[in-house]
């Protein structure tokens, strides 16, 4: 188990680190005011801009909600909001690079294309519905606070950056702080969960069992969609899980369905979206995600069949980097993860506060200062 986990981590870590670096640069360049400007230019055009803006951003289906609510309140249409909500969690620079490392170039190219098609389709369909601003007024503030509860650090950091404005003295430092501190703290544990789950799948799931129960195309698509809708899994965490399933015999189209449906949906975000956009918009959102994911999965299977390529041949075994680079990337990733753990658990502050409350000496001094009245 540990050997499998270390092997997957070595394959993944260098590409994850590059993805975080690019994400920090994009965050520094793409401010909230620029995004609002793009999303206000025409109805159909705003959907395309929302899709393109959302693709490289490393936000999961939970942390994207405060950003989408803000864009909606500032004038973005429902179509642009829906497109942004789909394209952003389904892909990111980190997840695309990770897909290339673990699953090969074909799926790495198909994944963002499928995400863009899903987002544009849902956004354009939403534009055909009558515009209604009641959902934003009614559930906006409460929804924003609830959504921020899951990824409060990245959301608050983004809001503070937009209010204070970018620092002109150290733009690269600001970008790297966002990437390797704020964003890393939110995603690190999810990435580790995905890597450990992938190692467990490799160890405990027999390829024959997966072929037996998930061998059929339609059956495997439905199972992956049913697993992906209620599950909370970010784009980065879903990638090693899908790669391990493909390596054990799952067809690549079903893996793509999981990669598209899982990060874009979970029960919490769907409930919040219903309050913000309305039941009809949520039905369009969910239906388009599932149908387009299945259609793109069928096309992907046809591509692998036509090219006569074994999908598991490039999963978790392609020598893309030399061994020393993989090991160095894994060590750096774990070091950053250790820093994230220390930041998320302020032991010293908690211990000081705890000690101040229960320390006998200090308590006696405090009691001596308190006047006693009969």
URCORKA-V110546 format. One record per backbone hydrogen bond with DSSP energy under -0.5 kcal/mol. NH is the residue of the N-H (numbers start at 1). CO is the residue of the C=O. E is the energy in kcal/mol with one decimal. If there is no record, write none. Layout:
nh = {NH & NH}
co = {CO & CO}
e = {E & E}
//
This chain:
nh = {5 & 6 & 7 & 8 & 9 & 10 & 11 & 12 & 13 & 14 & 15 & 16 & 17 & 18 & 19 & 20 & 21 & 22 & 23 & 24 & 25 & 26 & 27 & 28 & 29 & 30 & 31 & 35 & 36 & 37 & 38 & 39 & 40 & 40 & 41 & 42 & 46 & 47 & 48 & 49 & 50 & 51 & 52 & 53 & 54 & 55 & 56 & 57 & 59 & 64 & 65 & 66 & 67 & 68 & 69 & 70 & 71 & 72 & 73 & 74 & 75 & 76 & 77 & 81 & 82 & 83 & 84 & 85 & 86 & 87 & 88 & 89 & 90 & 91 & 93 & 96 & 97 & 98 & 99 & 100 & 101 & 102 & 103 & 104 & 104 & 108 & 109 & 110 & 111 & 112 & 113 & 114 & 115 & 116 & 117 & 118 & 119 & 120 & 121 & 122 & 123 & 124 & 125 & 126 & 127 & 128 & 128 & 129 & 137 & 138 & 139 & 140 & 143 & 144 & 145 & 146 & 147 & 148 & 149 & 149 & 150 & 150 & 151 & 155 & 156 & 157 & 158 & 159 & 160 & 161 & 162 & 163 & 164 & 165 & 174 & 175 & 176 & 177 & 178 & 179 & 180 & 181 & 182 & 183 & 184 & 185 & 186 & 187 & 188 & 191 & 192 & 193 & 194 & 195 & 196 & 197 & 198 & 199 & 200 & 201 & 202 & 203 & 204 & 205 & 206 & 209 & 210 & 211 & 212 & 213 & 214 & 215 & 220 & 221 & 222 & 223 & 224 & 225 & 226 & 227 & 228 & 229 & 230 & 231 & 233 & 233 & 238 & 239 & 240 & 241 & 242 & 243 & 244 & 245 & 246 & 247 & 248 & 249 & 250 & 254 & 255 & 256 & 257 & 258 & 259 & 260 & 261 & 262 & 264 & 265 & 265 & 267 & 270 & 271 & 272 & 273 & 274 & 275 & 276 & 277 & 278 & 278 & 282 & 283 & 284 & 285 & 286 & 287 & 288 & 289 & 290 & 291 & 292 & 293 & 294 & 295 & 296 & 297 & 298 & 299 & 300 & 301 & 302 & 303 & 304 & 305 & 306 & 307 & 308 & 308 & 309 & 311 & 313 & 314 & 315 & 316 & 316 & 318 & 320 & 326 & 327 & 328 & 329 & 330 & 331 & 332 & 333 & 334 & 335 & 336 & 337 & 338 & 339 & 340 & 341 & 342 & 343 & 344 & 345 & 347 & 350 & 351 & 352 & 353 & 354 & 355 & 356 & 357 & 358 & 359 & 363 & 364 & 365 & 366 & 367 & 368 & 369 & 370 & 371 & 373}
co = {1 & 2 & 3 & 4 & 5 & 6 & 7 & 8 & 9 & 10 & 12 & 12 & 13 & 14 & 15 & 16 & 17 & 18 & 19 & 20 & 21 & 22 & 23 & 24 & 25 & 26 & 29 & 31 & 32 & 33 & 34 & 35 & 36 & 37 & 38 & 40 & 42 & 43 & 44 & 45 & 46 & 47 & 48 & 49 & 50 & 51 & 52 & 53 & 57 & 60 & 62 & 62 & 63 & 64 & 65 & 66 & 67 & 68 & 69 & 70 & 72 & 71 & 39 & 77 & 78 & 79 & 80 & 81 & 82 & 83 & 84 & 85 & 86 & 87 & 56 & 92 & 93 & 94 & 95 & 96 & 97 & 98 & 99 & 99 & 100 & 104 & 105 & 106 & 107 & 108 & 109 & 110 & 111 & 112 & 113 & 114 & 115 & 116 & 117 & 118 & 119 & 120 & 121 & 122 & 123 & 124 & 125 & 126 & 133 & 134 & 135 & 136 & 139 & 140 & 141 & 142 & 143 & 144 & 145 & 146 & 146 & 147 & 147 & 151 & 152 & 153 & 154 & 155 & 156 & 157 & 158 & 159 & 160 & 161 & 170 & 171 & 172 & 173 & 174 & 175 & 176 & 177 & 177 & 178 & 179 & 181 & 182 & 183 & 184 & 187 & 188 & 189 & 190 & 191 & 192 & 193 & 194 & 195 & 196 & 197 & 198 & 199 & 200 & 201 & 204 & 206 & 206 & 207 & 208 & 209 & 210 & 211 & 216 & 217 & 218 & 219 & 220 & 221 & 222 & 223 & 224 & 225 & 226 & 227 & 231 & 262 & 234 & 235 & 236 & 237 & 238 & 239 & 240 & 241 & 242 & 243 & 244 & 246 & 245 & 251 & 251 & 252 & 253 & 254 & 255 & 256 & 257 & 258 & 260 & 261 & 262 & 230 & 266 & 267 & 268 & 269 & 270 & 271 & 272 & 273 & 273 & 274 & 278 & 279 & 280 & 281 & 282 & 283 & 284 & 285 & 286 & 287 & 288 & 289 & 290 & 291 & 292 & 293 & 294 & 295 & 296 & 297 & 298 & 299 & 300 & 301 & 302 & 303 & 304 & 305 & 304 & 309 & 310 & 311 & 312 & 102 & 314 & 314 & 318 & 322 & 323 & 324 & 325 & 326 & 327 & 328 & 329 & 330 & 331 & 332 & 333 & 334 & 335 & 336 & 337 & 338 & 339 & 340 & 341 & 345 & 346 & 347 & 348 & 349 & 350 & 351 & 352 & 353 & 354 & 355 & 359 & 360 & 361 & 362 & 363 & 364 & 365 & 366 & 369 & 371}
e = {-2.4 & -2.6 & -2.3 & -2.4 & -2.4 & -2.4 & -1.8 & -1.8 & -3.3 & -0.6 & -0.6 & -2.1 & -2.6 & -1.9 & -2.1 & -2.3 & -2.1 & -2.4 & -2.4 & -2.2 & -1.9 & -2.7 & -2.4 & -2.0 & -1.8 & -3.3 & -1.3 & -1.9 & -2.4 & -1.9 & -2.2 & -2.3 & -0.5 & -0.8 & -1.1 & -1.3 & -1.2 & -1.1 & -1.5 & -2.4 & -2.6 & -2.0 & -2.4 & -2.8 & -1.8 & -1.4 & -0.7 & -0.5 & -1.5 & -1.8 & -1.0 & -0.5 & -0.7 & -2.5 & -2.8 & -2.1 & -2.4 & -2.5 & -2.5 & -1.7 & -1.4 & -2.5 & -0.6 & -2.3 & -2.8 & -2.3 & -2.4 & -2.3 & -1.3 & -2.6 & -1.7 & -0.5 & -1.4 & -1.1 & -1.3 & -2.4 & -2.2 & -2.3 & -2.5 & -2.1 & -2.0 & -2.3 & -2.8 & -0.6 & -0.9 & -1.4 & -1.9 & -2.4 & -2.5 & -0.8 & -1.4 & -3.0 & -2.1 & -2.5 & -2.5 & -2.4 & -2.5 & -2.8 & -2.3 & -2.4 & -2.6 & -2.7 & -2.1 & -2.1 & -1.6 & -0.8 & -0.7 & -1.4 & -1.7 & -2.8 & -2.0 & -1.1 & -2.0 & -2.5 & -2.0 & -2.1 & -2.8 & -2.3 & -0.8 & -0.6 & -0.5 & -1.1 & -0.9 & -1.9 & -2.6 & -2.2 & -2.1 & -2.2 & -2.6 & -2.0 & -2.2 & -2.2 & -2.8 & -1.8 & -2.2 & -2.3 & -2.6 & -2.2 & -2.2 & -2.3 & -2.9 & -1.3 & -1.7 & -3.4 & -0.7 & -2.0 & -1.0 & -1.8 & -2.5 & -2.4 & -2.3 & -2.4 & -2.2 & -2.3 & -2.7 & -2.5 & -2.2 & -2.2 & -2.2 & -2.3 & -2.3 & -1.7 & -3.1 & -1.9 & -0.6 & -0.6 & -1.8 & -2.4 & -2.0 & -2.3 & -2.6 & -0.6 & -2.4 & -2.3 & -2.4 & -2.2 & -2.4 & -2.3 & -2.6 & -2.2 & -2.0 & -2.1 & -0.7 & -0.8 & -0.8 & -0.6 & -2.3 & -0.9 & -0.8 & -0.9 & -2.5 & -2.6 & -2.2 & -2.0 & -2.3 & -2.4 & -1.3 & -1.5 & -2.8 & -0.6 & -1.6 & -2.2 & -1.9 & -2.0 & -2.3 & -1.8 & -2.9 & -1.9 & -0.8 & -1.2 & -0.7 & -0.8 & -2.3 & -2.0 & -1.9 & -2.7 & -1.8 & -1.1 & -1.7 & -3.3 & -0.9 & -0.7 & -1.7 & -2.2 & -2.1 & -2.7 & -2.9 & -2.7 & -2.4 & -1.7 & -2.1 & -2.5 & -2.5 & -1.8 & -2.2 & -2.4 & -2.8 & -2.0 & -2.2 & -1.9 & -2.4 & -2.3 & -2.1 & -2.1 & -2.2 & -2.3 & -2.8 & -2.5 & -0.6 & -0.5 & -2.1 & -0.6 & -1.7 & -0.6 & -0.7 & -1.1 & -0.6 & -0.6 & -2.2 & -1.8 & -2.5 & -2.4 & -2.4 & -2.3 & -2.4 & -2.5 & -2.4 & -2.4 & -2.2 & -2.6 & -2.2 & -2.3 & -1.9 & -2.0 & -2.3 & -2.1 & -2.2 & -2.3 & -1.0 & -2.7 & -2.6 & -3.0 & -2.5 & -2.4 & -2.6 & -3.2 & -2.3 & -1.1 & -1.8 & -2.3 & -2.5 & -2.6 & -2.1 & -2.6 & -2.5 & -2.1 & -1.3 & -0.9 & -0.6 & -0.5}
//
